[in-house]
């Protein structure tokens, strides 16, 4: 069985209930632009989940073995429609309109793992 590399990331949304609900709709099944999902797959992301609590976002990203995070994020930023998507979702996020996904989503440090 192949083991994936897992990355956990955090992002803060603007603290506005209407924007948060709109952000959820943008990420509903079938709502994410197909080029965005395909681009993630193309750089080695095999699964991704995003969770929300208030305006705090938490992402779990599983990748292929040997995944190089920095290289993949640089490549992802060049994928079709990626910069357009980042500009679009920035209206909901507490980030700059020009920020890349890697600049928005901050890697988290794991401090505990159950045996």
C-alpha positions in Angstrom: 0.0 0.0 0.0 1.4 3.4 -1.0 1.5 6.0 1.7 0.7 9.6 0.9 2.4 12.7 2.2 -0.1 14.8 4.1 -0.1 18.6 4.5 -2.4 20.6 6.7 -2.9 24.2 6.1 -4.9 27.1 7.5 -6.5 30.2 6.1 -8.8 33.0 7.6 -11.9 34.2 5.8 -13.3 37.7 6.1 -15.5 37.7 9.2 -18.7 38.2 7.3 -21.5 35.6 7.5 -22.8 36.3 4.0 -19.3 36.0 2.5 -18.7 32.8 4.4 -21.9 31.2 3.1 -21.0 32.3 -0.4 -17.5 30.8 0.0 -19.1 27.5 1.0 -21.3 27.5 -2.1 -18.2 28.2 -4.3 -16.7 24.9 -2.8 -19.9 22.8 -3.0 -19.7 19.6 -5.0 -19.4 20.4 -8.7 -18.9 24.2 -8.1 -15.1 24.3 -8.2 -13.9 25.0 -11.7 -12.7 21.8 -13.3 -9.4 23.3 -14.3 -8.6 24.0 -10.7 -9.3 20.4 -9.6 -7.4 19.0 -12.6 -4.4 21.3 -11.9 -4.2 20.0 -8.3 -4.2 16.4 -9.6 -1.6 17.2 -12.2 0.9 18.4 -9.6 0.4 15.4 -7.4 -2.4 16.2 -5.0 -4.5 13.1 -4.7 -7.1 14.2 -2.2 -8.1 17.4 -0.4 -10.6 18.3 2.2 -11.4 21.8 3.6 -13.1 22.3 7.0 -14.5 25.5 8.5 -15.2 26.8 12.0 -16.5 30.4 12.0 -14.1 32.1 9.6 -11.2 29.7 10.2 -10.4 27.3 7.4 -8.5 24.1 7.7 -7.2 22.0 4.7 -6.0 18.5 4.6 -4.0 17.8 1.5 -2.8 14.3 0.6 -0.2 14.0 -2.1 1.8 11.4 -3.9 4.9 9.9 -2.3 7.9 12.1 -3.0 5.8 15.2 -3.4 7.9 18.4 -3.4 5.6 21.0 -1.8 7.4 24.1 -3.0 7.9 22.9 -6.5 4.3 21.7 -6.8 2.9 25.0 -5.5 5.0 26.9 -8.0 3.8 24.7 -10.8 0.2 24.9 -9.7 0.4 28.7 -9.8 1.1 28.5 -13.5 -1.8 26.1 -14.3 -4.7 27.2 -16.5 -7.2 29.6 -14.7 -5.3 29.2 -11.3 -4.5 32.9 -11.0 -8.1 33.8 -12.1 -9.5 31.4 -9.4 -7.2 32.9 -6.7 -8.3 36.4 -7.6 -12.0 35.2 -7.5 -11.9 33.5 -4.1 -9.8 36.4 -2.6 -13.1 38.3 -2.2 -13.9 35.9 0.7 -10.5 35.5 2.1 -8.5 37.7 4.5 -5.7 37.9 1.9 -4.5 40.0 -1.0 -6.2 39.6 -4.4 -2.8 39.0 -5.9 -1.7 36.3 -3.4 -1.1 32.7 -4.7 -2.7 29.7 -3.1 0.6 29.0 -1.4 0.8 32.5 0.1 -2.8 32.3 1.3 -2.9 28.8 2.8 -0.3 28.6 5.6 1.4 25.2 6.3 0.7 24.1 9.9 3.1 22.3 12.2 2.0 18.9 13.5 2.5 18.7 17.2 0.8 15.5 18.0 0.0 12.1 16.3 -1.7 9.3 18.1 0.3 6.0 17.9 
